[in-house]
Amino acid sequence: MVTTRKVAIVTGAGSGIGRASALALLAEGWAVVLAGRRAERLEETAAAGAETGSPTLVVPTDVTRQDSVRALFERTQEAFGRLDLLFN
């Protein structure tokens, strides 16, 4: 799927500043890829942002592993066809 929305990857999106930033971007209409180590926390963030109607993609990611980061960018490209912001 290619989107005309702006697309962001937010690492650490399961809690703290990452979660708050992801929710703020969703509220502004961005498509947000939620990245972090704990899938269940990322799903909670996605559920919290669902009321905005903006699309999310949960991608469990360990940023210390090159293959995991590569998969994050590949899944983002496959899902949205673009990337406008990386928030780490």
C-alpha positions in Angstrom: 0.0 0.0 0.0 1.3 3.4 -0.9 0.0 6.3 1.2 -0.1 10.1 0.7 0.0 10.5 4.5 3.3 11.4 6.1 4.9 8.2 7.6 7.0 8.0 10.8 8.9 5.2 12.5 9.0 5.7 16.2 11.3 3.5 18.2 10.5 2.9 21.9 6.9 3.4 21.0 5.7 1.0 23.8 6.3 3.5 26.6 7.5 6.9 27.8 8.5 9.6 25.3 8.3 7.2 22.3 4.7 6.3 23.1 3.7 9.9 23.7 5.4 11.0 20.5 3.7 8.2 18.5 0.3 9.1 19.9 0.9 12.8 19.1 1.9 12.0 15.5 -1.2 9.8 15.1 -3.4 12.6 16.4 -1.9 14.8 13.7 -2.8 12.3 11.0 0.5 10.6 10.4 0.8 6.9 9.7 3.1 5.6 12.4 5.2 2.5 12.5 5.5 1.4 16.2 8.9 -0.1 16.9 10.3 -1.6 20.1 11.2 -4.8 21.8 7.9 -5.6 23.6 5.2 -6.5 21.1 2.4 -6.3 23.8 3.4 -2.8 24.7 3.4 -1.7 21.1 -0.1 -3.2 20.6 -1.3 -1.2 23.6 0.0 2.0 22.0 -1.7 1.0 18.7 -5.0 0.5 20.6 -4.6 3.8 22.4 -4.1 5.6 19.0 -6.9 3.7 17.2 -9.5 6.5 17.9 -7.5 8.9 15.7 -8.2 6.8 12.6 -4.6 7.1 11.5 -2.9 3.8 10.4 -0.3 2.1 12.6 2.0 -0.8 12.0 3.5 -2.7 14.9 7.0 -4.0 14.2 8.8 -5.6 17.2 12.4 -4.5 16.7 15.7 -4.8 18.6 17.7 -1.8 17.4 20.9 -3.4 18.5 20.5 -6.0 15.8 21.2 -5.0 12.2 18.8 -7.7 10.7 16.0 -6.5 13.0 16.5 -2.8 11.9 16.6 -3.9 8.2 13.4 -5.8 8.6 11.8 -2.7 10.2 12.6 -0.5 7.2 11.6 -3.2 4.8 8.2 -3.7 6.5 7.7 0.1 6.5 8.4 0.3 2.8 6.1 -2.6 2.0 3.2 -1.2 4.1 3.4 2.5 3.3 5.8 3.0 0.4 7.6 5.9 2.0 9.3 7.2 5.2 9.3 10.9 6.2 10.5 10.8 9.8 12.5 8.5 12.0 12.1 9.3 15.8 14.6 7.4 17.9 
